């Protein structure tokens, strides 16, 4: 561990601003000193990425796949050092580190498979018709091409799966976009290890220098400079609404605005219908006590809002939930800053008029451990106070007791955009609430039936994203192979000579990919 | 013709601001008085659209297709009145009116075909695996759903094909988004006629009221209010860089930012390689004289920039082009304002040091007719003066004489984003310039071999869009069936009961569409 930046394949530490990461379990700084990237280093990383793009952007899927698979191999080869560093910088347990590494490798390999097969480019061919009247029809062929250098911001809550070689990076590299990572200051060591694996893989597979850089930063300046750099063509971010919105605003104000895909906050409303509550309230309370506290409430999908219709069963559920949740051992948060934010956001919400705290873990806990809290409030009070709609990042949830289904629907329709919405219903019960379901669907990117929102399956049918502020562009997902679409644009060749076309669009279909040929899907040649 | 707004199916004219359209051929105002929409009317149109979305957004493809096809029928039923109004408000000839109507009907019918077939929703199903360890795999199913009410700005240069029932409107309605058109003030009569056809079709096919509204406006306020309205979820615009950027900026500053797809200016560079120039310079001069002046230079794809390497053949080509272009009869522009802008932009460019005017139609012309101009400049001069890179909307072009291929490539790489780039090359010649072609590709959305950029084929393989400022989001096309993707977002159902799923995602695949089932494409049921 050097504490330096990777500017392409070179380690560099020209700056004077330094910092250390923190071990929240031990409540101590970690030993390595990291040096923040300077304006010059940032500029050099972008210049290298722009040059690399000219070569990398047109490399074959097979070669890029080899690169991605080699990154996965190199990450695995980091062995226990990676797992230990992950734990020491996040306070998360070893099992989580191993699981998240598995997810990271799985993502890299699934993008490798996607681009090796090759049909993802949405190739489309309309052949010429020179005899058409009044005008002859030209030959047109279209496919997706990479946007250019992409900046990825590491996420505090996923040091591996949504950081240096995480979903955004894997998708951008798969697309053919060089990546510059703005490393997260809470886990710069984990970041450097992963960066070293990527650089090794880049060298081993003869990628152009600059296909990847990793920049340390303590504050917001490095990120701002990156987003403002004319050579940067798109941005991926996972984090707070304030942070994501600031980057979105910067990017929108550029002379050439660029897309920012920011996956931000979410309180993930859960609607519990009356019959289901009657029949399975107790097991539901256990399930939800676990989902609220999973990962110390530090997932984007923890359920922060439970909505039911006021009755005895709901009162019983609230008491069961309170009972279950205090049974759970508190766990460590990622960083003292996150504990601080949790405490102050919690205080702010708890201080609102009309709110009742029903569960509050009161025993002493270790430094940086978070105590879970469940609160409850009347529907009317919730509707009138937008402070209650804000995310409290951590093991916190609120049960809203609505007067009736109309008020419940009204509350849902007034929520900000969310990643997920969950419906808890008995057999046949959901059919009775079509308008409520529509209202929920209109506010979210993914809707779950009789489950919990935590647990984001990585697959083609996953949507992780949603109406603002769940994400800045609901037209894309941040998880799953389709997240590659954030980093590409369609490009069309008109009457282009066959031998100069990319393989994906040649008459003979040398890659054997599935293409649209005169509006029919086929793997055949022309 | 009433001069009123359509607020849903109701004609309304509550405002006091009125205006008339103008016949540029006769240099006279047209008789109808149009009333600009008021803030109240705008709000009512958006409210109606939001209510309509709840119903329209989940209607079947077959019903929406019937609506689109009925719109096409009703437009055709407007008969000569439409053609005459089009001509009287645009100065364009009858043949163009009929051609553009054909294009408009073709677009509506091709979207109808797309949604009736139904596979466009990109349905994807990953089935559950309850026995997976460590965690069971949930059932996930994804498809595209409409964003919500869309505002479409009519384009001055396409009163039919990119205005009231043009490409943006057809794509948004096909997607399931209600549309509010901000009618273009230069052709509000054409707009009202088309709006009446849409409203008739909406009533005949039992669409919810508010699925379509048409608002008159003379200035920028109506458009600004629409883009700022919280009920509006996306915007489509075709027009100037200034106008498109202003809307983009407004939308980005909203509390909930929304996507703006603006297709803006382009000078459509044409690179003429030396051998091709040697062998076909003369016919090329004729072809380009026609392409530069096509539609009085009022297409987004007219070639405003021709790039060659300085030699005798290029000198000869410039003289041939000058000779050919003055043979063409000047034609009428859309409006005195557009003539005024053409004249002042032309003067501004022509006044730049180092620029030579080589062709200038000098004979007297009718009022509102535009005189074509061709200019030439050295590569170095062009590189140093960004004023020369700006679009002059009208029959204007510039030939840049480059010192060598390196300078030519450098010039291309310094251009702003463009809709198209064209390469004129002899057999085998293109192969010698791979870097130059890459540079051109990097700046454009569509690349043409040995043709002209004018003529935008409506087909699945067309890309009309490109790096900023060709469009505000290069990840989408404005022309062709894939333009529907601008108005939709992916949505995911987890463990959702089969009977409550939309038909597109049900086990039995009742629509028989092509879906991804566990990463394989198939039309079969589960």
Interface residues (C-beta under 8 A of the other chain):
Chain A: X54 X58 X124 X125 X126 X135 X137 X138 X140 X141 X142 X145 X147 X148 X248 X249 X252 X253 X256 X257 X259 X417 X430 X431 X437 X438 X441 X442 X445 X446 X447 X448 X449 X450 X451 X455 X457 X459 X460 X461 X462 X463 X465 X467 X468 X469 X472 X473 X474 X475 X476 X477 X482 X485 X486 X488 X489 X490 X491 X492 X493 X494 X495 X496 X497 X499 X500 X514 X516 X519 X521
Chain B: X54 X58 X124 X125 X126 X135 X137 X138 X140 X141 X142 X145 X147 X148 X248 X249 X252 X253 X256 X257 X259 X417 X430 X431 X437 X438 X441 X442 X445 X446 X447 X448 X449 X450 X451 X455 X457 X459 X460 X461 X462 X463 X465 X467 X468 X469 X472 X473 X474 X475 X476 X477 X482 X485 X486 X488 X489 X490 X491 X492 X493 X494 X495 X496 X497 X499 X500 X514 X516 X519 X521
